[in-house]
Amino acid sequence: RLIYARRVATLGLSHESTLVSGVNIIKSLLELARFDEAKSLTRDQLLPAARQSLGADHDLMLKIYQNLAVALRDNPKRTRGDPRWNQDSRGVSRPAFDFNTGDDVLEAETIMLDVVQRR
């Protein structure tokens, strides 16, 4: 964390070396099962800074997204939205997930699919 803090202070949050240090912290937090902290750091600092300085297909950007997906998926406090049932034009009932329910599992799956497609 000290290296990350120094890089933020000297290089700025959007510098690639700073982002690499941030990714290393996230990996450590995940190994320590500190999922909420990893998710918060990723969403509040790393993703906004990486979006500003890296392209969507940049390898480091994909690693950041992948770590967010792991934090969402592996967190024992993860949420899973309740499927809502809708009828299609033929009258067949199908689950329709409400993306505003805070569905961490669905968000993790969506992120991972996007990462795989970009690689």
Secondary structure, DSSP 8 states (H G I E B T S, - for coil): -HHHHHHHHHH-TTSHHHHHHHHHHHHHHHHTT-HHHHHHHIIIIIHHHHHHHS-TT-HHHHHHHHHHHHHHHH-TT-----EEEEE-TTS-EEEEE-TTS--HHHHHHHHHHHHHHH-
